[in-house]
């Protein structure tokens, strides 16, 4: 029991959300919502495993539902097996949206050319090797292409960012999801897409506040400052940006 100045809250063990670095007694009934369950399970099917990302995916779905009302296509930089993007496309009944989803990744882990010195010092390349060896990172895009063959209007772009950014079309864009696990490519992607985002476009940063990714947060804070905005740090470890009207693309 937690006592406050104005109220008393009692939490029961089975009401606690405790996974993916987040522990809270706050309401998470969204996990039983049929639409959420269907979307989440499609993400699990894409990954071949349940990562316990329920609240993180809940935020991703909210962001996508917000962005789908705006003109512009969707982009995800850092796809891996497609957990988040598959959940989003299932949730939005993608073929009915009239939008295109651009999915960019090396599909073979980090490209060492674009790892910062600070990240190297913190062991990011060793972490990358571990994730590759464990099978968490996909090796090759073929299985990913099969996963997304369910939907039309999907463009899978294989290769390192920033090299491939120009292949993602000219915009406009309404949704940008950055999950590259490495600071320099994320900053490059944000700066590339920012002028192509419409007013109110949603930018979701997967690792912004997540444990072990401090260099990404520092780099994205600096990038956001240059753009005249600030990142909302979410308890899921994600970061959130909304494109302000004054900076909208023509």
N, C-alpha and C positions, 0 to 999 in steps of 0.2 A: 504494500500500500504506500502510495506517494501522497504526502499532504502538501497542499499549496495554500496560499493566503485566501483564495476564493473558493476552492473546491477540493474534493478528495477523489482520487482516481484509484480504482482497484484493478490490477491486471491479473489474469489467470494464465497459467503456464501455456495452455493450448491456444491462447489468443496471441501469443508472441510470434512475430515474424523474425526469423533468425537464419539468414543465409546471404551469401554473396557480399559479406562485409557489413551487413546492415542488421541491427537488432532493434526492434521497436514493438511496443504494445499498441501502436496506433492502428486504426481500422485498415484492414487489407482484404475486405470482402470482394474486391475486384477479382481475386484469384478464383472465385467461384462463378463469376459471370460467364455465361455460355460463349459469348463472342470472344472474350479474352482467352478462355480455355482453348477454343478452336485455333486461334492465332498462335498461342504459345506452343501448342502441340505441333503445329506446322513448322515452327522454328526448331523444335526438338527433332522432328523428322529430317530436317535439312542437316542438322549437326550430327545426327546419329547418337545423341546423348543429351540428357537434361542437365544443363549447367547450374540449375538453381538460380536463374536470372529473372524471376517473376517480376520483381518491382522495377528492375532495369527495363524489362520489356514493356511493362505498364507505362513507363515514361516515354519509351519509344513510340508506342501506339498513340499516346496522347499527342505527341509531337506530329506524327504523321496525319492523324485525324484533323489537327489544326491546319496543317499545310495543304492538305488535299482540297480545301475550299478556295485556295488561292490559285491564280494562273501560274503555270510553270511546272517543270519536271522535277524529278527526285534524283538525288545523287547519294551514293554511299562509297566512301573511300576507306577501305579496310573491310572486306567482305568475309574473308575466310570461307567457311562452309555455308554461310548465308543464314545464320540463326535470326538475326534481327530483321533483315530485309525480307526474308520469307514470311515471318510473322506479320510484318506490315502489309505485304501484298495480299496475304490471306485475309487479313482484317478488313482491308479496303476493297476487297473484290476487284483486284487490280485491273482486270480487263475492261471494267466498266468506267474507269476513271478518265480515260482518254489521255493519260500522261505516259511518259517514258521514264523508266528507272535505269540510271547509269550505275553500274557496279564495277568499281576499280580496285584492283589488288594485284600484288605479285603472284598470289596463289602459291607461294613457296617461302613464306616467312619474310623477315626483314632483308632489305638490300643494304649491305654494309656501307655502301658509298654515302648513304644519307643518314647515318647515325652520328649524333653529335659527340664531341669529346667527353662532355660531362656524362652522357648516357653510357658511353663505353666504360668510363671510370666506375659507374654504378653497376656494371655487370649485365647490361642489356643484351650483349651478344651471347653470353652464356645462357641467359634466360631464353633467348631465341632458339639456341641449340637444343635446350631441354624440351621446349614446346614442339619443336620439329620431331625430335626423337620419340616423344610420347604420342604423336599422332594428333595432337590438338590442332596444330596448323596443318591445313590441307597441303598436299604436294601435287600441284597440277590443277588445271581448271576444268578438266573433263567432267568430273563428278559434279562440279558446281553448275556447269552448263546443263547437265541432265536434271538437276534439281529445279532450275528455273525454266525449263522447257514447258512447264505447266502454263506459263503466262506469255502473252504477247507483249510487245513494246518493252522489252528488256534488252539492254546492251551491256554485255560483259566485256570489260577492257582489261587485258592481261598485261602486266608490266609494272615497273616502279614509278611511283609518284615522286617528283613532279614531271617525269618524262612523258607520261600518258595523259596529262590533264587536258590538253587541247583536243583529245579524241572524244571528250564528253559533250560535244556540241556547244552551241553559243548561248543557250538559255532562251528565255529566263528560267530560273529555278526557284522552287518554293520550299525545298527541304534538302538539307545537307547533313549527313551523318558522318562524323570523322572517328574512325576506330583503327588507327594505324600503329598504335603502340610505339610510336617514335616521333619525336618533336619536329625535326626539320620538314618531313613530308606533310605533317598536319598543318604547319604554319603556311607552307607553300600552297596547299589546297585551299585553306581559308582565304588567303589573299587572292588567289585565282578566281574563286567563285563569288567572293563578296560583291563585286560590282555587278554581277549577273543575277543576284538574288532580288526578288521583288519585295515590296514593303510588307512587313509582317512575316517574312520567310523565317523558318525555324532552323537553327543550327544546333545540333546535338553532338556534344563531345563525350565519347564513351569513357575515356580514362582520365578525365580532367582532375578529379579529386581522388582517384583510386589509389590505394596503397601500392607503393612501388613505382609510381609514375610521376614523381614530383617534377622532373625536368619538363614533362609535357605541360604541366600546369603553369610553370614559370614562363615557358615559351608562349603559351596561348594567352596568358595575361598580358605579356608584352605586345603580342600581335593585336589583341583586342584594344589595348590602349592606343596603338597607332591608328586604329580604325575609329576611335572615339566612342567605344562601347566598353561594357564590362560583362564578365561572365558570371552567371548565377551558379554557385556551387551547390549541387544537390547531394542529399545524404546517400544516394545510390552510388556515389562516386562519379556520376556524370556531371557535365557542365552544360549550360543552356544559354543561347544567344537568340535574340529576336532582331531581325533587320529593321532599324528605325526608318521612318518615312523619309527623312532628309537625305538618307544615303541610298535610297532605292534606285535601281537601274531604270533607264528610260523605257 
